[in-house]
Amino acid sequence: MSTIPPNSSLVRYDNAVLVTRNTDKRTPKAKPLKSTSPTPMDTSMPLSPSSNKKLQPLDSKNLQQTDEILNSILPPREWTEGNQLWVQHVSSTPATRLDVINLQEQLDMRLQQRQARETGICPVRRELFSQCFDELIRQVTISCSERGLLLLRVRDEIRMTIAAYQTLYESSVAFGMRKALMAEQGKADMEKRVNELEMDKRDLEKQVNEWKAKCEQIEKRNSEQRAAEEKKHAEDISFYKKTNQQLKAQLEGIIAPKK
């Protein structure tokens, strides 16, 4: 229950009734609540001149049934002001064509006053149109309670669908946030991994350069050693050829007959 007077609504309500608790001692059969004179009539919805005229009397049973249906569709508003409890029931006064026109004008005016968005998601626009739809349900219920109950089902289905879409939207936003956080965390891990791989790459490149230098040194040393061995081998061949020629000449001198 609200502790402050409710804001003006597009739904038409009856006069607010002051309800006070009786703190005096009473018998168990005594009524716990009593009502006093009503406050001035709610001016949140302007009344048409035709609404002040005397309406045709309705059957008391049908009127009571209509009031019960209206109270079940649109529960009474209750609030406290000081130590006083106020209750305000929805109006059971039939609406006229002028009332519908005034309702449309009030809707457009409040949409402009509260700066509701024309497109997209807007809680203000949704609230005002919901109040307008409740007022239309109230007007229809007074003339035909069955049609009003059917509109109530339509209203509840719309609200349930909107609530489902809202839940889906919130869950999708939460899922997106989780994915974004996971992506950020994964990005940090990947950056760390990239840095580690770059360090490993630099170390491996350093090792490759060291092994290349060693290979070049080994190849240079082998080339020098091969050149020295080839030179020595050539000198040995030349020496052996020269020695062979000398021995051959000596052998021919020994073998040849003397003249």
LOFISE-339414 format. One record per residue (C-alpha): residue in three letters; z negated, x negated, y. Coordinates in steps of 0.001 Angstrom, whole numbers. Last residue first. Example, Ala and Ser with C-alpha at 12.3 -4.5 7.8 and 13.67 -1.06 7.14 Angstrom:
<recs>
<rec r="SER" c3="-7140" c1="-13670" c2="-1060"/>
<rec r="ALA" c3="-7800" c1="-12300" c2="-4500"/>
</recs>
This chain:
<recs>
<rec r="LYS" c3="74392" c1="-130403" c2="-49380"/>
<rec r="LYS" c3="71020" c1="-128954" c2="-50250"/>
<rec r="PRO" c3="71005" c1="-125697" c2="-52021"/>
<rec r="ALA" c3="69502" c1="-122524" c2="-50113"/>
<rec r="ILE" c3="66267" c1="-121250" c2="-51714"/>
<rec r="ILE" c3="63839" c1="-123068" c2="-49485"/>
<rec r="GLY" c3="65659" c1="-122370" c2="-46233"/>
<rec r="GLU" c3="66194" c1="-118715" c2="-47265"/>
<rec r="LEU" c3="62451" c1="-118370" c2="-47865"/>
<rec r="GLN" c3="61639" c1="-119928" c2="-44506"/>
<rec r="ALA" c3="64026" c1="-117553" c2="-42731"/>
<rec r="LYS" c3="62628" c1="-114559" c2="-44614"/>
<rec r="LEU" c3="59090" c1="-115593" c2="-43743"/>
<rec r="GLN" c3="59994" c1="-115839" c2="-40067"/>
<rec r="GLN" c3="61831" c1="-112498" c2="-40121"/>
<rec r="ASN" c3="58893" c1="-110807" c2="-41815"/>
<rec r="THR" c3="56476" c1="-112273" c2="-39294"/>
<rec r="LYS" c3="58565" c1="-110891" c2="-36461"/>
<rec r="LYS" c3="58802" c1="-107508" c2="-38127"/>
<rec r="TYR" c3="55060" c1="-107517" c2="-38818"/>
<rec r="PHE" c3="54286" c1="-108358" c2="-35221"/>
<rec r="SER" c3="56627" c1="-105671" c2="-33889"/>
<rec r="ILE" c3="55134" c1="-103109" c2="-36254"/>
<rec r="ASP" c3="51629" c1="-104102" c2="-35251"/>
<rec r="GLU" c3="52510" c1="-103848" c2="-31572"/>
<rec r="ALA" c3="53977" c1="-100402" c2="-32091"/>
<rec r="HIS" c3="50870" c1="-99295" c2="-33999"/>
<rec r="LYS" c3="48682" c1="-100639" c2="-31221"/>
<rec r="LYS" c3="50677" c1="-98701" c2="-28643"/>
<rec r="GLU" c3="50577" c1="-95547" c2="-30773"/>
<rec r="GLU" c3="46805" c1="-95922" c2="-31232"/>
<rec r="ALA" c3="46286" c1="-96370" c2="-27508"/>
<rec r="ALA" c3="48457" c1="-93340" c2="-26719"/>
<rec r="ARG" c3="46605" c1="-91247" c2="-29314"/>
<rec r="GLN" c3="43237" c1="-92278" c2="-27867"/>
<rec r="GLU" c3="44373" c1="-91453" c2="-24360"/>
<rec r="SER" c3="45716" c1="-88075" c2="-25473"/>
<rec r="ASN" c3="42552" c1="-87351" c2="-27475"/>
<rec r="ARG" c3="40407" c1="-88137" c2="-24428"/>
<rec r="LYS" c3="42531" c1="-85925" c2="-22234"/>
<rec r="GLU" c3="42440" c1="-83072" c2="-24795"/>
<rec r="ILE" c3="38667" c1="-83408" c2="-25140"/>
<rec r="GLN" c3="38200" c1="-83387" c2="-21377"/>
<rec r="GLU" c3="40497" c1="-80381" c2="-21008"/>
<rec r="CYS" c3="38620" c1="-78547" c2="-23756"/>
<rec r="LYS" c3="35296" c1="-79321" c2="-22103"/>
<rec r="ALA" c3="36580" c1="-78001" c2="-18783"/>
<rec r="LYS" c3="37885" c1="-74873" c2="-20492"/>
<rec r="TRP" c3="34541" c1="-74415" c2="-22219"/>
<rec r="GLU" c3="32733" c1="-74590" c2="-18879"/>
<rec r="ASN" c3="35196" c1="-72172" c2="-17277"/>
<rec r="VAL" c3="34725" c1="-69719" c2="-20149"/>
<rec r="GLN" c3="30932" c1="-70012" c2="-19863"/>
<rec r="LYS" c3="31117" c1="-69220" c2="-16165"/>
<rec r="GLU" c3="33408" c1="-66272" c2="-16868"/>
<rec r="LEU" c3="30901" c1="-65053" c2="-19471"/>
<rec r="ASP" c3="28055" c1="-65277" c2="-16982"/>
<rec r="ARG" c3="30103" c1="-63459" c2="-14343"/>
<rec r="LYS" c3="31003" c1="-60732" c2="-16836"/>
<rec r="ASP" c3="27374" c1="-60354" c2="-17900"/>
<rec r="MET" c3="26416" c1="-59923" c2="-14256"/>
<rec r="GLU" c3="29209" c1="-57371" c2="-13828"/>
<rec r="LEU" c3="28006" c1="-55561" c2="-16949"/>
<rec r="GLU" c3="24474" c1="-55388" c2="-15589"/>
<rec r="ASN" c3="25715" c1="-54095" c2="-12253"/>
<rec r="VAL" c3="27833" c1="-51477" c2="-14019"/>
<rec r="ARG" c3="24821" c1="-50379" c2="-16100"/>
<rec r="LYS" c3="22720" c1="-49977" c2="-12986"/>
<rec r="GLU" c3="25508" c1="-47982" c2="-11357"/>
<rec r="MET" c3="25769" c1="-45881" c2="-14515"/>
<rec r="ASP" c3="22034" c1="-45211" c2="-14513"/>
<rec r="ALA" c3="22131" c1="-44236" c2="-10841"/>
<rec r="LYS" c3="25104" c1="-41959" c2="-11476"/>
<rec r="GLY" c3="23365" c1="-40394" c2="-14454"/>
<rec r="GLN" c3="20360" c1="-39600" c2="-12264"/>
<rec r="GLU" c3="22616" c1="-38156" c2="-9596"/>
<rec r="ALA" c3="24548" c1="-36216" c2="-12236"/>
<rec r="MET" c3="21338" c1="-34938" c2="-13780"/>
<rec r="LEU" c3="20161" c1="-33858" c2="-10345"/>
<rec r="ALA" c3="23480" c1="-32118" c2="-9704"/>
<rec r="LYS" c3="23374" c1="-30470" c2="-13114"/>
<rec r="ARG" c3="19849" c1="-29237" c2="-12463"/>
<rec r="MET" c3="20890" c1="-27947" c2="-9051"/>
<rec r="GLY" c3="23912" c1="-26198" c2="-10550"/>
<rec r="PHE" c3="21750" c1="-24573" c2="-13206"/>
<rec r="ALA" c3="19297" c1="-23404" c2="-10528"/>
<rec r="VAL" c3="22185" c1="-22001" c2="-8498"/>
<rec r="SER" c3="23590" c1="-20329" c2="-11614"/>
<rec r="SER" c3="20166" c1="-18870" c2="-12422"/>
<rec r="GLU" c3="19826" c1="-17560" c2="-8867"/>
<rec r="TYR" c3="23314" c1="-16049" c2="-8948"/>
<rec r="LEU" c3="22733" c1="-14450" c2="-12346"/>
<rec r="THR" c3="19437" c1="-13003" c2="-11154"/>
<rec r="GLN" c3="21160" c1="-11684" c2="-8049"/>
<rec r="TYR" c3="23987" c1="-10240" c2="-10144"/>
<rec r="ALA" c3="21445" c1="-8518" c2="-12386"/>
<rec r="ALA" c3="19531" c1="-7226" c2="-9354"/>
<rec r="ILE" c3="22784" c1="-5918" c2="-7879"/>
<rec r="THR" c3="23573" c1="-4161" c2="-11159"/>
<rec r="MET" c3="20084" c1="-2680" c2="-11348"/>
<rec r="ARG" c3="20335" c1="-1516" c2="-7744"/>
<rec r="ILE" c3="23709" c1="90" c2="-8409"/>
<rec r="GLU" c3="22403" c1="1768" c2="-11568"/>
<rec r="ASP" c3="19349" c1="3035" c2="-9691"/>
<rec r="ARG" c3="21562" c1="4497" c2="-6956"/>
<rec r="VAL" c3="23902" c1="6150" c2="-9473"/>
<rec r="ARG" c3="20941" c1="7619" c2="-11345"/>
<rec r="LEU" c3="19553" c1="8927" c2="-8057"/>
<rec r="LEU" c3="22962" c1="10407" c2="-7271"/>
<rec r="LEU" c3="22654" c1="12379" c2="-10523"/>
<rec r="LEU" c3="19174" c1="13495" c2="-9514"/>
<rec r="GLY" c3="20551" c1="14666" c2="-6161"/>
<rec r="ARG" c3="23367" c1="16576" c2="-7829"/>
<rec r="GLU" c3="20821" c1="18332" c2="-10041"/>
<rec r="SER" c3="18571" c1="19099" c2="-7032"/>
<rec r="CYS" c3="21323" c1="20874" c2="-5132"/>
<rec r="SER" c3="20853" c1="21738" c2="-1441"/>
<rec r="ILE" c3="17637" c1="19766" c2="-953"/>
<rec r="THR" c3="18807" c1="17032" c2="-3316"/>
<rec r="VAL" c3="21988" c1="16469" c2="-1289"/>
<rec r="GLN" c3="20086" c1="15780" c2="1936"/>
<rec r="ARG" c3="17587" c1="13499" c2="218"/>
<rec r="ILE" c3="20347" c1="11626" c2="-1602"/>
<rec r="LEU" c3="22119" c1="11148" c2="1739"/>
<rec r="GLU" c3="18888" c1="9777" c2="3206"/>
<rec r="ASP" c3="18520" c1="7406" c2="259"/>
<rec r="PHE" c3="22117" c1="6234" c2="799"/>
<rec r="CYS" c3="21395" c1="5525" c2="4458"/>
<rec r="GLN" c3="18242" c1="3603" c2="3525"/>
<rec r="SER" c3="20244" c1="1524" c2="1037"/>
<rec r="PHE" c3="22911" c1="960" c2="3692"/>
<rec r="LEU" c3="20238" c1="-355" c2="6030"/>
<rec r="GLU" c3="18661" c1="-2649" c2="3425"/>
<rec r="ARG" c3="22023" c1="-4056" c2="2269"/>
<rec r="ARG" c3="23071" c1="-4780" c2="5826"/>
<rec r="VAL" c3="19815" c1="-6600" c2="6491"/>
<rec r="PRO" c3="19940" c1="-8530" c2="3198"/>
<rec r="CYS" c3="23439" c1="-9893" c2="4051"/>
<rec r="ILE" c3="25695" c1="-11419" c2="1390"/>
<rec r="GLY" c3="29272" c1="-11757" c2="2578"/>
<rec r="THR" c3="31018" c1="-9750" c2="5253"/>
<rec r="GLU" c3="30036" c1="-7749" c2="8342"/>
<rec r="ARG" c3="26794" c1="-9620" c2="8853"/>
<rec r="ALA" c3="23910" c1="-7643" c2="10279"/>
<rec r="GLN" c3="22913" c1="-8369" c2="13851"/>
<rec r="ARG" c3="19737" c1="-6242" c2="13764"/>
<rec r="GLN" c3="20873" c1="-4254" c2="16781"/>
<rec r="GLN" c3="24473" c1="-3958" c2="15583"/>
<rec r="LEU" c3="23602" c1="-2716" c2="12113"/>
<rec r="ARG" c3="20971" c1="-554" c2="13748"/>
<rec r="MET" c3="23546" c1="1137" c2="15984"/>
<rec r="ASP" c3="26069" c1="1660" c2="13201"/>
<rec r="LEU" c3="23457" c1="3255" c2="10946"/>
<rec r="GLN" c3="22048" c1="5411" c2="13769"/>
<rec r="GLU" c3="25559" c1="6664" c2="14576"/>
<rec r="GLN" c3="26204" c1="7506" c2="10931"/>
<rec r="LEU" c3="22883" c1="9322" c2="10643"/>
<rec r="ASN" c3="23584" c1="11213" c2="13879"/>
<rec r="ILE" c3="26886" c1="12422" c2="12382"/>
<rec r="VAL" c3="25061" c1="13485" c2="9223"/>
<rec r="ASP" c3="22450" c1="15331" c2="11276"/>
<rec r="LEU" c3="25216" c1="17076" c2="13240"/>
<rec r="ARG" c3="26672" c1="18396" c2="10008"/>
<rec r="THR" c3="23322" c1="19893" c2="9125"/>
<rec r="ALA" c3="20477" c1="18641" c2="6994"/>
<rec r="PRO" c3="18011" c1="20768" c2="5079"/>
<rec r="THR" c3="14341" c1="20112" c2="5867"/>
<rec r="SER" c3="12460" c1="18710" c2="2872"/>
<rec r="SER" c3="11190" c1="15683" c2="4785"/>
<rec r="VAL" c3="9831" c1="12711" c2="2894"/>
<rec r="HIS" c3="6082" c1="12528" c2="2837"/>
<rec r="GLN" c3="3943" c1="10424" c2="5191"/>
<rec r="VAL" c3="412" c1="9338" c2="4349"/>
<rec r="TRP" c3="-1981" c1="7625" c2="6735"/>
<rec r="LEU" c3="-5302" c1="6043" c2="5762"/>
<rec r="GLN" c3="-7761" c1="5283" c2="8518"/>
<rec r="ASN" c3="-10131" c1="2325" c2="8692"/>
<rec r="GLY" c3="-7966" c1="471" c2="11204"/>
<rec r="GLU" c3="-4450" c1="1575" c2="10489"/>
<rec r="THR" c3="-3768" c1="1901" c2="6807"/>
<rec r="TRP" c3="-414" c1="2629" c2="5257"/>
<rec r="GLU" c3="1182" c1="5090" c2="2864"/>
<rec r="ARG" c3="4818" c1="6147" c2="2515"/>
<rec r="PRO" c3="5493" c1="9015" c2="166"/>
<rec r="PRO" c3="7707" c1="8352" c2="-2870"/>
<rec r="LEU" c3="11474" c1="8920" c2="-2478"/>
<rec r="ILE" c3="12970" c1="10129" c2="-5768"/>
<rec r="SER" c3="9725" c1="11442" c2="-7259"/>
<rec r="ASN" c3="8613" c1="12874" c2="-3918"/>
<rec r="LEU" c3="12004" c1="14533" c2="-3476"/>
<rec r="ILE" c3="11850" c1="16020" c2="-6969"/>
<rec r="GLU" c3="8359" c1="17352" c2="-6327"/>
<rec r="ASP" c3="9405" c1="18794" c2="-2972"/>
<rec r="THR" c3="12428" c1="20481" c2="-4585"/>
<rec r="GLN" c3="10215" c1="22025" c2="-7251"/>
<rec r="GLN" c3="7836" c1="23301" c2="-4588"/>
<rec r="LEU" c3="10728" c1="24777" c2="-2623"/>
<rec r="ASN" c3="12153" c1="26381" c2="-5753"/>
<rec r="LYS" c3="8784" c1="27973" c2="-6510"/>
<rec r="SER" c3="8244" c1="29059" c2="-2916"/>
<rec r="ASP" c3="11670" c1="30693" c2="-2653"/>
<rec r="LEU" c3="13194" c1="29695" c2="598"/>
<rec r="PRO" c3="12773" c1="31276" c2="4008"/>
<rec r="GLN" c3="15916" c1="31071" c2="6185"/>
<rec r="LEU" c3="15577" c1="28450" c2="8849"/>
<rec r="LYS" c3="14139" c1="28976" c2="12327"/>
<rec r="LYS" c3="16008" c1="26823" c2="14770"/>
<rec r="ASN" c3="14706" c1="23397" c2="15573"/>
<rec r="SER" c3="17139" c1="21801" c2="13121"/>
<rec r="SER" c3="20062" c1="23286" c2="15060"/>
<rec r="PRO" c3="19243" c1="21122" c2="18043"/>
<rec r="SER" c3="19710" c1="18009" c2="15877"/>
<rec r="LEU" c3="16762" c1="15827" c2="15113"/>
<rec r="PRO" c3="16819" c1="12139" c2="15888"/>
<rec r="MET" c3="15796" c1="9854" c2="13007"/>
<rec r="SER" c3="13006" c1="7317" c2="13597"/>
<rec r="THR" c3="11236" c1="9936" c2="15683"/>
<rec r="ASP" c3="8427" c1="10607" c2="13239"/>
<rec r="MET" c3="6562" c1="13738" c2="14398"/>
<rec r="PRO" c3="3406" c1="13350" c2="16393"/>
<rec r="THR" c3="322" c1="12797" c2="14262"/>
<rec r="PRO" c3="-944" c1="15382" c2="11854"/>
<rec r="SER" c3="-4294" c1="17169" c2="12096"/>
<rec r="THR" c3="-6788" c1="16158" c2="9454"/>
<rec r="SER" c3="-6617" c1="15621" c2="5742"/>
<rec r="LYS" c3="-9389" c1="15451" c2="3188"/>
<rec r="LEU" c3="-9942" c1="13155" c2="249"/>
<rec r="PRO" c3="-12566" c1="12870" c2="-2488"/>
<rec r="LYS" c3="-12619" c1="16596" c2="-3292"/>
<rec r="ALA" c3="-16022" c1="17782" c2="-4435"/>
<rec r="LYS" c3="-16414" c1="18729" c2="-8083"/>
<rec r="PRO" c3="-18743" c1="15808" c2="-8822"/>
<rec r="THR" c3="-21045" c1="17035" c2="-6061"/>
<rec r="ARG" c3="-21091" c1="15303" c2="-2744"/>
<rec r="LYS" c3="-22924" c1="12588" c2="-900"/>
<rec r="ASP" c3="-21227" c1="11660" c2="2332"/>
<rec r="THR" c3="-18558" c1="8940" c2="2376"/>
<rec r="ASN" c3="-15656" c1="11360" c2="2809"/>
<rec r="ARG" c3="-12488" c1="9291" c2="2763"/>
<rec r="THR" c3="-10000" c1="9966" c2="5517"/>
<rec r="VAL" c3="-6338" c1="11063" c2="5256"/>
<rec r="LEU" c3="-4249" c1="11270" c2="8427"/>
<rec r="VAL" c3="-943" c1="12993" c2="7798"/>
<rec r="ALA" c3="2347" c1="11519" c2="9070"/>
<rec r="ASN" c3="4801" c1="14192" c2="10175"/>
<rec r="ASP" c3="7708" c1="14661" c2="7821"/>
<rec r="TYR" c3="10129" c1="11888" c2="6917"/>
<rec r="ARG" c3="13853" c1="11419" c2="7530"/>
<rec r="VAL" c3="15364" c1="8371" c2="5844"/>
<rec r="LEU" c3="17045" c1="6035" c2="8335"/>
<rec r="SER" c3="13764" c1="4161" c2="8504"/>
<rec r="SER" c3="11415" c1="3087" c2="11252"/>
<rec r="ASN" c3="9136" c1="283" c2="10185"/>
<rec r="PRO" c3="6030" c1="1045" c2="8187"/>
<rec r="PRO" c3="2641" c1="1287" c2="9937"/>
<rec r="ILE" c3="421" c1="-1621" c2="8954"/>
<rec r="THR" c3="-1803" c1="-2182" c2="5913"/>
<rec r="SER" c3="931" c1="-1318" c2="3419"/>
<rec r="MET" c3="0" c1="0" c2="0"/>
</recs>
